[in-house]
């Protein structure tokens, strides 16, 4: 279990961060060149992350950017698409950065019934999407039994089409629950660890009924993999020192590979954004330069693991960073249940969304992709 290895990895990364200095241009070139043939060490990756600190490192930043483009952008490139579908906005947790926190009384909550889900999925499938991610706040009514009914319904609608798949982003579950959901048709589990900095995690989630168990949460990927699911991991940028979280996520991916001979297929890249029009100040804000550097360091560290670019960021920033085989979401039903269709007419679009987003249409998305020698793949699940 990752929790059993946590203290050792945490100590190691804190020590690395204490002793790492900004690499000069030659050192940066050397780390990047070596990474083509040998897995970069956490110490080397920590050096690259130092480049996010100061503007006078523009030359190193450009070197890293060029390395990413030359190594990971091909003549023609593919972006794999995931369509998030919100099932519920009821939540028992109180994350201060989320509009669905239980303490927010001004949010109009909603939960999709099975007929609602059918209607919503018709819309999502009509756009062409075949890889669907269920996302839901921690709604106690969504037991594994209920989730299995939603998965079964979706599996029927996907009709075993080649490349189609169902992912679930929810609170932690047991191995047995994941096995049960896999049986119903679940393909992958998505969990952003928020932050792996235990103190910062407790600060943000210590009062949350279903999120305060740090150890349970960090072992959730173990549980899902043991049940035979693929997994997506990542941190939420802005809760702690982003350098620490990037290195911890890389270390976690390497731990999972060593333990189970399978890696997460993607690093999620969510970054704290304003909610209901209000900007959050956390003392750990990650600026664009640092954020983009973090995405690049993920790729240098683990070339085979994709990054998931999504609607919290602007299309301009996302399109600047995409490489072949990354994962993309250009539309997410306005991050609320029924946002593609069911509740579009009933709910105020900003007020009842989980956070602020920048959505596009498929036409706009594909136009932008074609300018950059990319194309979208909407049914890419690997069997
Ligand atoms: S981040 Fe998730 S768990 Fe936390 S309040 Fe929002 S919906 Fe609930």
Boltz pocket constraint, residues with backbone or C-beta under 6 A from the ligand:
constraints:
  - pocket:
      binder: B
      contacts: [[A, 91], [A, 92], [A, 93], [A, 94], [A, 95], [A, 98], [A, 99], [A, 100], [A, 101], [A, 102], [A, 136], [A, 137], [A, 138], [A, 211]]
      max_distance: 6.0
